[in-house]
C-alpha cells in the first residue's frame, strides 16, 4: 500500500487534532480505513480512534459526521479530522484497510485484505506535544451553509451490465458496460449514439440499476450531485449514508440495487460518465453524454 508515494510509511503526530484529505487513488481497490492499536488485529478490528468527516468529493458536508471507519471507492475523497488529544507519547497506532483484496460487493461482505500486507496502510507514532492546540473540536465546528438542489424535472434510468465472452460460451472474459433499461437492459459501447442528453440548467435524477455482481464507483463529469437514496431491486429504500450528505461526483452503486443521484446540469458541452475502476473504464465502461444541443 502506498501513501503519498511511499509504501507503508509512518507519520509522527502530536496529541492534537489533525486534518487529513484522503483520496483513493487505487486502480480498482476499495478501501475501508480504520485506526487501530495493532496492524495484525483480527478483522473486523475495533477502532481505537474515530474519524470526524467534514467533507467529501464536492466540498464540505452540512455538519461533521463521526465515523469509526472511512469507506472509499476508487476516486472518492474524504476530508477528515482525527483527534489524537490525550494519546500518550510513545503510542503507536495504525491505519488499516479492511476492504477485500478482490472485487467489492459491500462492506464486510467478503474476506478483508491480508492484515500482513494490503491490510496495512500507515503507522502513526505519537510524540510529545510541542505547543497548545488552538483548533476547534470537530464536534463543535460550524461548516459553511449547505444549499440542496431543487426538485428534479426528469428521471433517467441507466444501467450497469455485464456481457459474457462471445467466443467461448460460459468462459470469461466478462465485459462490464453501461446502458439503459430498454428491452430489460441494453448495453451501449463508447461509439454508440448518445442516450443521455440533459438540457442546460436541467435538474435530473439518475437511477443507476446495477445488474452486475460487483459494486462500481460511478463518476459523472462536470457536475456535482446529491445521493438521493438506494434500494435493492426488491426491497425497501434506504437513505444515503451520513457521510454522503454533501455534494459528490462519484458514488458507489452496489450490486442488485438502484442508486439514485440528483444533479443540475448547468454547463453545456460533451462530457462522459463512467465507472472509476481503471480496468472497467478503459474497457468500454464509459459513455459520452451531452448537456444542451
QUIGI-V574379 format. One record per helix or strand of 2 or more residues. SS is the DSSP state (@ for helix, = for strand). FROM is the first residue (numbers start at 1). TO is the last residue. If there is no record, write none. Layout:
SS FROM TO
SS FROM TO
//
This chain:
= 2 3
= 6 7
= 10 14
= 17 23
= 31 36
= 51 56
= 59 67
= 70 72
= 77 83
= 92 97
= 120 127
@ 138 140
= 154 163
= 175 180
@ 182 184
= 186 188
= 202 210
= 216 220
= 225 232
= 237 239
@ 242 244
= 250 253
= 257 265
= 269 275
@ 278 281
= 286 291
//
